[in-house]
Amino acid sequence: LFLATLTYDTLRFEYEDFPETKEPVWILGRKYSVFTEKEEILLDVTSRLWFTYRKNFPAIGGTGPTSDTGWGCMLRCGQMIFAQALVCRHLGRDWRWIKGKRQMDNYFNVLNAFIDKKDSYYSIHQIAQMGVGEGKSIGQWYGPNTVAQVLKKLATFDTWSSLAVHIAMDNTVAMEEIRRLCQSNLPCAGAAACPAAESDGLYNGYPEEAGVRDRLSLWKPLVLLIPLRLGLTEINEAYIETLKHCFMMPQSLGVIGGKPNSAHYFIGYVGEELIYLDPHTTQPAVEPNDSGCLPDESFHCQHPPCRMSIAELDPSIAVGFFCNTEEDFNDWCQQIKKLSLVRGALPMFELVERQPSHFSNPDVLNLTPDSSDADRLERFFDSEDEDFEILSL
């Protein structure tokens, strides 16, 4: 009973502050000093959208669960990494949330895309129901790969954000494939070739000019998600330096993963510890108030973030990056190439110009792998499989 009445103020004392260390703190591509920038660190963390378990939301599918406590943690982490992509897309990496300060409309547009109701683009309802097509029944635990695949499908309906979502399978990122995906946004040949459905001034419920402008740009903003397995039952130490470098890149969206069957959203590191947002707090579902405004304080973590030793990380993760422009992507490729030269850092994935011909290429062919492939990938990436085994490929 006591736990149910905990407030943010009582929670504040249960979280350790940052250690007094000369080591830099890295948060999603930004470097901070604990000694001179503690306020800036906390403001950056608080500004990330924080999605936790909720209760008393409309039943999923009309008759399903009204809370995701106990099963939705990886779905919430998927929401958090994707919300960070939308924040970068619509508000910019420098945007900050300040309690009580009036926020711009685009902020509420982003937040509304994740609210717990059936018609929000990336709501728990949409993720759970889209997951059925990935072989997950509603209320079943997801691994990082499953939530990435589901978010990719949901993003196709989000014409306001107009994202190109690529999931790099087989530990391989093929640059040609990504360029093809991001450059599929060529200008319309003539008015007749453009869909006329948006002529009512709203583009899928959002201001029309955003949609038109983005349709005419030559590069769709890229969300790159890379599901990885960095060891068998625990993380191989040889990957730790490379993982740290991912948080140092300006394109970083962080990492979803956690401890076995307990998902976290990792946003940075200090020393040998990862910094993360934890979805394992149950809050009441939020409804717009009488004036139509959405109370948003519970979507921002207002205490120092959690930390854990990198060595405790479950080896099944997905790493995320956001490249708003082609220049961002080219810069990211250069950084990954440089990273392969760092001593003591084992590459987590391979960057190649084009996919070897024997690999399946679902993005280009729009085919799903056959069931044996799908089973193998599921076994390979989803840490809910306790009896993980190496399969001969």
Secondary structure, 3 states (H helix, E strand, C coil): CCHHHCCHHHHHCCCCCCCCCCCCEEECCEEECCCCCHHHHHHHHHHCCCCCEEECCCCHHHCCCCECCCCCHHHHHHHHHHHHHHHHHHCCCCCCCCCCCCCCHHHHHHHHCCCCCCCCCCCHHHHHHHHHHHCCCCCCCCCHHHHHHHHHHHHCCCCCCCCEEEECCCCEEEHHHHHHHHCCCCCCCCHHHCCCHHHHCEECCEEHHHHHHHHHCCCCCEEEEEEEECCCCCCCHHHHHHHHHHHHCCCEEEEEEEECCEEEEEEEEECCEEEEECCCCEEECCCCCCCCCCCCHHHCCCCCCEEEEHHHCCCEEEEEEEECCHHHHHHHHHHHHHHCCCCCCCCCCEEECCCCCCCCCHHHHCCCCCHHHHHHHHHHHCCCCCCCCCCCC
